[in-house]
């Protein structure tokens, strides 16, 4: 059967329902009624001569024909949508929208971004800091920079770095009644807990770092907890305690003397910083330029420390 005989609305209705396994959720996505989605799918099944769903009580299951049709259709609709959206780029080729985790944006990208803008002064760069998942296929942003494991299905993802967790604090903690000179001295200081990495699974925390350092008797349950990394960093910079942070996020603070890393021991992060975009976006000169620049910048800033525990 020629695809010319298949209505686009019916194909979109099946793709949404097949992905959601629900007519009602597909209807919400497409801004129509569930009855309309069901009618479109039924008409498509009649044209194809195959049932695409088994209709259970309050549930849908794909048939063998549905499983066969859905992946290629989803890819085709995505390609079609991107191709149409590219028409808007003709008037907006100089605009580049980058989204990044707030702390990654503030502590790693922003301090270095001026060098990119100096090299490409005609580009209109927009930086959005958000931890929310952004649908790059919907053109919410051109590029995403994210800590993760690299599982970005349907997207182009390149690992930019390998990072390491290291304790950091205000230089004043090296003095006073209990100067911070060796890991055992942490028993006299406040531990700052950054919980913003929870979505990435097993990220090194204080208990893991102290175990690697061979230190016992430090109560890792004490100390304030933060759900945004930059808050833990600021608390450390103000002398409120010691934070365990990725080295790349503190590289400038360490260079300026705002923070110090009192110990050499670091723990490797399983997750990395990834450059993410839709595959077709790599054709855009602005995206290609930023990709090349950020890879060079990551190679300069993400240098492995001398003492890393396995």
BALOBA-1460 file (C-alpha; in Angstrom, 3 decimals):
// residues 310
<rec num="1" residu="x" x="0.000" y="0.000" z="0.000"/>
<rec num="2" residu="x" x="1.249" y="3.472" z="-0.894"/>
<rec num="3" residu="x" x="1.728" y="5.831" z="2.035"/>
<rec num="4" residu="x" x="-0.113" y="8.434" z="-0.043"/>
<rec num="5" residu="x" x="-3.330" y="6.549" z="0.779"/>
<rec num="6" residu="x" x="-2.761" y="6.845" z="4.538"/>
<rec num="7" residu="x" x="-4.036" y="9.983" z="6.306"/>
<rec num="8" residu="x" x="-1.359" y="11.819" z="8.286"/>
<rec num="9" residu="x" x="-3.697" y="12.512" z="11.217"/>
<rec num="10" residu="x" x="-4.410" y="8.799" z="11.586"/>
<rec num="11" residu="x" x="-0.708" y="7.984" z="11.537"/>
<rec num="12" residu="x" x="-0.044" y="10.636" z="14.207"/>
<rec num="13" residu="x" x="-2.920" y="9.289" z="16.304"/>
<rec num="14" residu="x" x="-1.554" y="5.734" z="16.148"/>
<rec num="15" residu="x" x="2.008" y="6.851" z="16.947"/>
<rec num="16" residu="x" x="0.883" y="8.818" z="20.005"/>
<rec num="17" residu="x" x="-1.411" y="6.041" z="21.229"/>
<rec num="18" residu="x" x="1.241" y="3.387" z="20.595"/>
<rec num="19" residu="x" x="3.872" y="5.342" z="22.488"/>
<rec num="20" residu="x" x="1.521" y="6.130" z="25.386"/>
<rec num="21" residu="x" x="-0.491" y="2.870" z="25.187"/>
<rec num="22" residu="x" x="-3.513" y="5.020" z="25.914"/>
<rec num="23" residu="x" x="-6.084" y="6.760" z="23.725"/>
<rec num="24" residu="x" x="-6.819" y="9.328" z="26.440"/>
<rec num="25" residu="x" x="-3.167" y="10.330" z="26.943"/>
<rec num="26" residu="x" x="-2.659" y="10.450" z="23.180"/>
<rec num="27" residu="x" x="-5.729" y="12.689" z="22.954"/>
<rec num="28" residu="x" x="-4.253" y="15.086" z="25.538"/>
<rec num="29" residu="x" x="-0.997" y="15.237" z="23.583"/>
<rec num="30" residu="x" x="-2.768" y="15.899" z="20.278"/>
<rec num="31" residu="x" x="-5.407" y="18.254" z="21.780"/>
<rec num="32" residu="x" x="-8.329" y="16.167" z="20.536"/>
<rec num="33" residu="x" x="-10.800" y="13.795" z="22.186"/>
<rec num="34" residu="x" x="-10.063" y="10.164" z="23.015"/>
<rec num="35" residu="x" x="-12.963" y="9.191" z="20.756"/>
<rec num="36" residu="x" x="-11.317" y="11.034" z="17.861"/>
<rec num="37" residu="x" x="-8.035" y="9.183" z="18.422"/>
<rec num="38" residu="x" x="-9.844" y="5.839" z="18.599"/>
<rec num="39" residu="x" x="-11.756" y="6.650" z="15.391"/>
<rec num="40" residu="x" x="-8.559" y="7.654" z="13.561"/>
<rec num="41" residu="x" x="-6.797" y="4.450" z="14.629"/>
<rec num="42" residu="x" x="-9.765" y="2.287" z="13.657"/>
<rec num="43" residu="x" x="-9.811" y="3.885" z="10.203"/>
<rec num="44" residu="x" x="-6.068" y="3.288" z="9.836"/>
<rec num="45" residu="x" x="-6.487" y="-0.376" z="10.778"/>
<rec num="46" residu="x" x="-9.188" y="-0.768" z="8.130"/>
<rec num="47" residu="x" x="-6.962" y="0.792" z="5.443"/>
<rec num="48" residu="x" x="-3.976" y="-1.368" z="6.431"/>
<rec num="49" residu="x" x="-5.993" y="-4.544" z="6.848"/>
<rec num="50" residu="x" x="-4.324" y="-5.252" z="10.206"/>
<rec num="51" residu="x" x="-5.304" y="-4.673" z="13.801"/>
<rec num="52" residu="x" x="-2.717" y="-2.487" z="15.512"/>
<rec num="53" residu="x" x="-4.003" y="-2.741" z="19.112"/>
<rec num="54" residu="x" x="-5.623" y="-5.284" z="21.367"/>
<rec num="55" residu="x" x="-8.186" y="-3.255" z="23.257"/>
<rec num="56" residu="x" x="-8.268" y="-4.422" z="26.881"/>
<rec num="57" residu="x" x="-10.337" y="-2.984" z="29.707"/>
<rec num="58" residu="x" x="-8.737" y="0.434" z="30.330"/>
<rec num="59" residu="x" x="-5.544" y="-0.688" z="28.584"/>
<rec num="60" residu="x" x="-4.043" y="-1.046" z="25.117"/>
<rec num="61" residu="x" x="-1.587" y="-3.633" z="23.842"/>
<rec num="62" residu="x" x="0.238" y="-3.462" z="20.532"/>
<rec num="63" residu="x" x="-0.311" y="-6.363" z="18.180"/>
<rec num="64" residu="x" x="2.529" y="-7.825" z="16.121"/>
<rec num="65" residu="x" x="1.538" y="-5.437" z="13.314"/>
<rec num="66" residu="x" x="1.541" y="-2.521" z="15.740"/>
<rec num="67" residu="x" x="4.995" y="-3.421" z="17.025"/>
<rec num="68" residu="x" x="6.245" y="-3.632" z="13.446"/>
<rec num="69" residu="x" x="4.799" y="-0.285" z="12.385"/>
<rec num="70" residu="x" x="5.458" y="1.924" z="15.426"/>
<rec num="71" residu="x" x="9.288" y="2.376" z="15.494"/>
<rec num="72" residu="x" x="9.671" y="3.339" z="11.844"/>
<rec num="73" residu="x" x="6.605" y="5.562" z="11.952"/>
<rec num="74" residu="x" x="7.845" y="7.366" z="15.078"/>
<rec num="75" residu="x" x="11.209" y="7.978" z="13.440"/>
<rec num="76" residu="x" x="9.586" y="9.157" z="10.235"/>
<rec num="77" residu="x" x="7.262" y="11.595" z="11.985"/>
<rec num="78" residu="x" x="10.163" y="12.942" z="14.023"/>
<rec num="79" residu="x" x="12.210" y="13.475" z="10.854"/>
<rec num="80" residu="x" x="9.247" y="15.139" z="9.145"/>
<rec num="81" residu="x" x="8.645" y="17.441" z="12.110"/>
<rec num="82" residu="x" x="12.301" y="18.432" z="12.274"/>
<rec num="83" residu="x" x="12.444" y="19.042" z="8.524"/>
<rec num="84" residu="x" x="9.460" y="21.394" z="8.726"/>
<rec num="85" residu="x" x="10.905" y="23.145" z="11.788"/>
<rec num="86" residu="x" x="14.130" y="23.802" z="9.874"/>
<rec num="87" residu="x" x="12.259" y="26.322" z="7.748"/>
<rec num="88" residu="x" x="12.164" y="28.636" z="10.760"/>
<rec num="89" residu="x" x="15.945" y="28.369" z="11.000"/>
<rec num="90" residu="x" x="16.299" y="30.278" z="7.740"/>
<rec num="91" residu="x" x="15.398" y="33.445" z="9.640"/>
<rec num="92" residu="x" x="17.049" y="32.373" z="12.886"/>
<rec num="93" residu="x" x="20.359" y="30.750" z="11.942"/>
<rec num="94" residu="x" x="22.358" y="33.108" z="14.138"/>
<rec num="95" residu="x" x="20.418" y="32.165" z="17.304"/>
<rec num="96" residu="x" x="21.844" y="29.392" z="19.492"/>
<rec num="97" residu="x" x="19.919" y="28.173" z="22.552"/>
<rec num="98" residu="x" x="21.879" y="26.112" z="25.094"/>
<rec num="99" residu="x" x="20.321" y="24.462" z="28.143"/>
<rec num="100" residu="x" x="22.437" y="23.211" z="31.027"/>
<rec num="101" residu="x" x="22.067" y="22.088" z="34.619"/>
<rec num="102" residu="x" x="22.047" y="25.265" z="36.795"/>
<rec num="103" residu="x" x="25.292" y="24.517" z="38.642"/>
<rec num="104" residu="x" x="27.031" y="23.291" z="35.491"/>
<rec num="105" residu="x" x="25.935" y="26.470" z="33.724"/>
<rec num="106" residu="x" x="26.976" y="28.813" z="36.541"/>
<rec num="107" residu="x" x="30.234" y="27.205" z="37.633"/>
<rec num="108" residu="x" x="31.629" y="25.678" z="34.433"/>
<rec num="109" residu="x" x="30.028" y="27.002" z="31.253"/>
<rec num="110" residu="x" x="29.360" y="30.657" z="32.068"/>
<rec num="111" residu="x" x="32.916" y="31.530" z="33.246"/>
<rec num="112" residu="x" x="34.248" y="30.281" z="29.909"/>
<rec num="113" residu="x" x="31.420" y="31.243" z="27.552"/>
<rec num="114" residu="x" x="32.790" y="34.700" z="26.758"/>
<rec num="115" residu="x" x="35.682" y="33.086" z="24.884"/>
<rec num="116" residu="x" x="33.170" y="31.356" z="22.588"/>
<rec num="117" residu="x" x="31.214" y="34.574" z="22.054"/>
<rec num="118" residu="x" x="34.432" y="36.455" z="21.277"/>
<rec num="119" residu="x" x="35.238" y="33.872" z="18.590"/>
<rec num="120" residu="x" x="31.709" y="33.979" z="17.125"/>
<rec num="121" residu="x" x="30.456" y="37.551" z="17.730"/>
<rec num="122" residu="x" x="27.637" y="37.220" z="15.186"/>
<rec num="123" residu="x" x="25.952" y="34.395" z="17.115"/>
<rec num="124" residu="x" x="23.076" y="35.301" z="19.438"/>
<rec num="125" residu="x" x="23.695" y="32.891" z="22.359"/>
<rec num="126" residu="x" x="20.884" y="32.160" z="24.825"/>
<rec num="127" residu="x" x="21.756" y="30.139" z="27.939"/>
<rec num="128" residu="x" x="18.929" y="28.454" z="29.843"/>
<rec num="129" residu="x" x="19.730" y="26.870" z="33.210"/>
<rec num="130" residu="x" x="17.322" y="24.099" z="34.126"/>
<rec num="131" residu="x" x="17.461" y="20.598" z="35.581"/>
<rec num="132" residu="x" x="14.240" y="19.648" z="33.788"/>
<rec num="133" residu="x" x="14.314" y="17.297" z="30.827"/>
<rec num="134" residu="x" x="14.078" y="19.349" z="27.625"/>
<rec num="135" residu="x" x="12.531" y="17.896" z="24.457"/>
<rec num="136" residu="x" x="15.140" y="18.857" z="21.862"/>
<rec num="137" residu="x" x="12.920" y="17.480" z="19.107"/>
<rec num="138" residu="x" x="10.400" y="20.218" z="19.944"/>
<rec num="139" residu="x" x="13.064" y="22.901" z="19.407"/>
<rec num="140" residu="x" x="13.015" y="24.025" z="23.057"/>
<rec num="141" residu="x" x="16.794" y="24.278" z="22.787"/>
<rec num="142" residu="x" x="19.480" y="23.538" z="20.214"/>
<rec num="143" residu="x" x="21.984" y="21.964" z="22.609"/>
<rec num="144" residu="x" x="21.808" y="20.419" z="26.074"/>
<rec num="145" residu="x" x="24.760" y="19.981" z="28.434"/>
<rec num="146" residu="x" x="23.974" y="17.414" z="31.093"/>
<rec num="147" residu="x" x="25.611" y="15.194" z="33.669"/>
<rec num="148" residu="x" x="24.419" y="11.671" z="32.922"/>
<rec num="149" residu="x" x="25.148" y="8.143" z="31.782"/>
<rec num="150" residu="x" x="24.779" y="8.806" z="28.055"/>
<rec num="151" residu="x" x="21.423" y="7.068" z="27.555"/>
<rec num="152" residu="x" x="19.790" y="9.715" z="25.361"/>
<rec num="153" residu="x" x="17.743" y="7.641" z="22.938"/>
<rec num="154" residu="x" x="17.250" y="9.161" z="19.510"/>
<rec num="155" residu="x" x="19.718" y="11.980" z="20.186"/>
<rec num="156" residu="x" x="23.353" y="12.625" z="19.362"/>
<rec num="157" residu="x" x="25.301" y="12.465" z="22.650"/>
<rec num="158" residu="x" x="29.033" y="12.914" z="23.160"/>
<rec num="159" residu="x" x="30.853" y="12.511" z="26.455"/>
<rec num="160" residu="x" x="32.901" y="15.632" z="27.149"/>
<rec num="161" residu="x" x="34.579" y="14.663" z="30.368"/>
<rec num="162" residu="x" x="35.384" y="12.292" z="33.167"/>
<rec num="163" residu="x" x="34.935" y="14.046" z="36.495"/>
<rec num="164" residu="x" x="36.007" y="13.378" z="40.079"/>
<rec num="165" residu="x" x="34.493" y="14.192" z="43.471"/>
<rec num="166" residu="x" x="36.734" y="16.081" z="45.881"/>
<rec num="167" residu="x" x="36.182" y="17.765" z="49.280"/>
<rec num="168" residu="x" x="36.294" y="21.587" z="49.186"/>
<rec num="169" residu="x" x="36.013" y="24.284" z="51.842"/>
<rec num="170" residu="x" x="36.859" y="27.868" z="52.743"/>
<rec num="171" residu="x" x="40.620" y="28.397" z="53.405"/>
<rec num="172" residu="x" x="39.759" y="29.578" z="56.936"/>
<rec num="173" residu="x" x="39.046" y="25.971" z="57.944"/>
<rec num="174" residu="x" x="42.785" y="25.280" z="57.833"/>
<rec num="175" residu="x" x="43.098" y="27.416" z="60.959"/>
<rec num="176" residu="x" x="41.283" y="27.752" z="64.263"/>
<rec num="177" residu="x" x="40.665" y="25.370" z="67.128"/>
<rec num="178" residu="x" x="40.372" y="22.309" z="64.871"/>
<rec num="179" residu="x" x="42.467" y="22.979" z="61.732"/>
<rec num="180" residu="x" x="41.563" y="20.756" z="58.798"/>
<rec num="181" residu="x" x="44.811" y="18.973" z="57.980"/>
<rec num="182" residu="x" x="43.956" y="15.284" z="57.544"/>
<rec num="183" residu="x" x="40.714" y="13.403" z="56.740"/>
<rec num="184" residu="x" x="40.262" y="12.397" z="60.389"/>
<rec num="185" residu="x" x="39.835" y="16.098" z="61.231"/>
<rec num="186" residu="x" x="36.477" y="16.077" z="59.443"/>
<rec num="187" residu="x" x="34.965" y="14.761" z="62.696"/>
<rec num="188" residu="x" x="35.267" y="18.345" z="64.019"/>
<rec num="189" residu="x" x="33.678" y="20.011" z="60.983"/>
<rec num="190" residu="x" x="30.245" y="20.247" z="59.400"/>
<rec num="191" residu="x" x="29.671" y="18.028" z="56.388"/>
<rec num="192" residu="x" x="27.674" y="19.655" z="53.583"/>
<rec num="193" residu="x" x="25.568" y="17.211" z="51.559"/>
<rec num="194" residu="x" x="24.722" y="17.887" z="47.922"/>
<rec num="195" residu="x" x="21.713" y="15.748" z="46.971"/>
<rec num="196" residu="x" x="21.243" y="17.138" z="43.469"/>
<rec num="197" residu="x" x="22.874" y="14.045" z="41.947"/>
<rec num="198" residu="x" x="20.233" y="11.593" z="43.173"/>
<rec num="199" residu="x" x="18.639" y="11.198" z="39.729"/>
<rec num="200" residu="x" x="21.909" y="9.736" z="38.397"/>
<rec num="201" residu="x" x="22.102" y="6.771" z="40.763"/>
<rec num="202" residu="x" x="25.188" y="5.826" z="42.751"/>
<rec num="203" residu="x" x="27.155" y="9.085" z="42.982"/>
<rec num="204" residu="x" x="30.033" y="9.141" z="45.515"/>
<rec num="205" residu="x" x="28.936" y="10.610" z="48.844"/>
<rec num="206" residu="x" x="30.664" y="11.318" z="52.140"/>
<rec num="207" residu="x" x="30.392" y="7.746" z="53.399"/>
<rec num="208" residu="x" x="32.114" y="6.449" z="50.250"/>
<rec num="209" residu="x" x="34.838" y="9.104" z="50.354"/>
<rec num="210" residu="x" x="35.604" y="8.501" z="54.046"/>
<rec num="211" residu="x" x="35.739" y="4.749" z="53.452"/>
<rec num="212" residu="x" x="38.212" y="5.271" z="50.598"/>
<rec num="213" residu="x" x="40.257" y="7.517" z="52.914"/>
<rec num="214" residu="x" x="40.282" y="4.798" z="55.590"/>
<rec num="215" residu="x" x="38.518" y="7.053" z="58.104"/>
<rec num="216" residu="x" x="36.074" y="5.720" z="60.696"/>
<rec num="217" residu="x" x="34.062" y="7.403" z="63.437"/>
<rec num="218" residu="x" x="32.757" y="10.369" z="61.403"/>
<rec num="219" residu="x" x="28.968" y="10.715" z="61.584"/>
<rec num="220" residu="x" x="27.964" y="11.174" z="57.936"/>
<rec num="221" residu="x" x="24.306" y="11.785" z="58.819"/>
<rec num="222" residu="x" x="25.007" y="15.204" z="60.326"/>
<rec num="223" residu="x" x="25.167" y="18.471" z="58.422"/>
<rec num="224" residu="x" x="22.737" y="20.326" z="56.132"/>
<rec num="225" residu="x" x="21.465" y="18.832" z="52.877"/>
<rec num="226" residu="x" x="20.998" y="20.766" z="49.635"/>
<rec num="227" residu="x" x="19.015" y="19.872" z="46.513"/>
<rec num="228" residu="x" x="20.957" y="22.299" z="44.291"/>
<rec num="229" residu="x" x="24.727" y="21.886" z="44.022"/>
<rec num="230" residu="x" x="25.488" y="25.601" z="43.827"/>
<rec num="231" residu="x" x="23.892" y="26.074" z="47.275"/>
<rec num="232" residu="x" x="26.263" y="23.535" z="48.800"/>
<rec num="233" residu="x" x="29.145" y="25.286" z="47.046"/>
<rec num="234" residu="x" x="28.155" y="28.681" z="48.405"/>
<rec num="235" residu="x" x="27.794" y="27.276" z="51.908"/>
<rec num="236" residu="x" x="31.332" y="25.870" z="51.643"/>
<rec num="237" residu="x" x="32.662" y="29.185" z="50.318"/>
<rec num="238" residu="x" x="31.103" y="30.974" z="53.318"/>
<rec num="239" residu="x" x="32.944" y="28.656" z="55.711"/>
<rec num="240" residu="x" x="29.825" y="26.772" z="56.819"/>
<rec num="241" residu="x" x="31.417" y="23.356" z="56.301"/>
<rec num="242" residu="x" x="33.077" y="20.991" z="53.828"/>
<rec num="243" residu="x" x="31.339" y="19.959" z="50.602"/>
<rec num="244" residu="x" x="32.055" y="16.985" z="48.332"/>
<rec num="245" residu="x" x="31.839" y="18.303" z="44.771"/>
<rec num="246" residu="x" x="32.847" y="17.492" z="41.160"/>
<rec num="247" residu="x" x="36.237" y="19.083" z="40.467"/>
<rec num="248" residu="x" x="35.104" y="20.768" z="37.254"/>
<rec num="249" residu="x" x="32.460" y="22.754" z="39.145"/>
<rec num="250" residu="x" x="35.033" y="24.209" z="41.545"/>
<rec num="251" residu="x" x="38.009" y="24.670" z="39.223"/>
<rec num="252" residu="x" x="37.623" y="28.459" z="39.059"/>
<rec num="253" residu="x" x="36.917" y="28.822" z="42.783"/>
<rec num="254" residu="x" x="40.072" y="26.813" z="43.495"/>
<rec num="255" residu="x" x="42.114" y="28.937" z="41.098"/>
<rec num="256" residu="x" x="40.841" y="32.163" z="42.697"/>
<rec num="257" residu="x" x="41.464" y="30.893" z="46.236"/>
<rec num="258" residu="x" x="37.795" y="31.193" z="47.153"/>
<rec num="259" residu="x" x="37.827" y="27.484" z="47.932"/>
<rec num="260" residu="x" x="40.564" y="24.978" z="48.642"/>
<rec num="261" residu="x" x="40.753" y="21.208" z="48.245"/>
<rec num="262" residu="x" x="42.312" y="20.201" z="51.590"/>
<rec num="263" residu="x" x="42.913" y="16.568" z="50.590"/>
<rec num="264" residu="x" x="44.343" y="14.922" z="47.489"/>
<rec num="265" residu="x" x="41.994" y="11.919" z="47.499"/>
<rec num="266" residu="x" x="39.215" y="12.022" z="44.870"/>
<rec num="267" residu="x" x="36.545" y="9.549" z="43.747"/>
<rec num="268" residu="x" x="35.708" y="9.015" z="40.102"/>
<rec num="269" residu="x" x="32.179" y="9.858" z="38.957"/>
<rec num="270" residu="x" x="30.486" y="7.206" z="36.814"/>
<rec num="271" residu="x" x="28.459" y="9.890" z="35.065"/>
<rec num="272" residu="x" x="29.976" y="12.404" z="32.669"/>
<rec num="273" residu="x" x="29.086" y="15.725" z="31.099"/>
<rec num="274" residu="x" x="27.419" y="15.135" z="27.734"/>
<rec num="275" residu="x" x="26.917" y="17.343" z="24.708"/>
<rec num="276" residu="x" x="23.429" y="16.443" z="23.436"/>
<rec num="277" residu="x" x="21.471" y="17.525" z="20.358"/>
<rec num="278" residu="x" x="19.205" y="16.061" z="17.707"/>
<rec num="279" residu="x" x="21.382" y="14.379" z="15.022"/>
<rec num="280" residu="x" x="20.214" y="16.746" z="12.292"/>
<rec num="281" residu="x" x="21.321" y="19.799" z="14.287"/>
<rec num="282" residu="x" x="24.966" y="18.865" z="13.716"/>
<rec num="283" residu="x" x="24.520" y="20.221" z="10.190"/>
<rec num="284" residu="x" x="23.974" y="23.740" z="11.553"/>
<rec num="285" residu="x" x="27.174" y="25.826" z="11.536"/>
<rec num="286" residu="x" x="26.318" y="27.380" z="14.916"/>
<rec num="287" residu="x" x="25.862" y="23.984" z="16.579"/>
<rec num="288" residu="x" x="28.999" y="22.606" z="14.949"/>
<rec num="289" residu="x" x="30.993" y="25.627" z="16.127"/>
<rec num="290" residu="x" x="29.823" y="25.290" z="19.731"/>
<rec num="291" residu="x" x="30.421" y="21.534" z="19.674"/>
<rec num="292" residu="x" x="34.038" y="21.994" z="18.625"/>
<rec num="293" residu="x" x="34.619" y="24.763" z="21.151"/>
<rec num="294" residu="x" x="33.055" y="22.979" z="24.146"/>
<rec num="295" residu="x" x="35.010" y="19.790" z="23.431"/>
<rec num="296" residu="x" x="38.271" y="21.768" z="23.485"/>
<rec num="297" residu="x" x="37.199" y="23.593" z="26.642"/>
<rec num="298" residu="x" x="36.316" y="20.314" z="28.385"/>
<rec num="299" residu="x" x="39.693" y="18.836" z="27.449"/>
<rec num="300" residu="x" x="41.397" y="21.806" z="29.134"/>
<rec num="301" residu="x" x="39.319" y="21.942" z="32.313"/>
<rec num="302" residu="x" x="38.637" y="18.285" z="33.063"/>
<rec num="303" residu="x" x="42.128" y="17.152" z="33.975"/>
<rec num="304" residu="x" x="42.359" y="13.964" z="36.046"/>
<rec num="305" residu="x" x="43.737" y="14.531" z="39.562"/>
<rec num="306" residu="x" x="46.871" y="12.839" z="40.796"/>
<rec num="307" residu="x" x="45.245" y="10.775" z="43.537"/>
<rec num="308" residu="x" x="42.009" y="9.031" z="42.577"/>
<rec num="309" residu="x" x="40.537" y="6.083" z="44.441"/>
<rec num="310" residu="x" x="39.036" y="3.213" z="42.441"/>
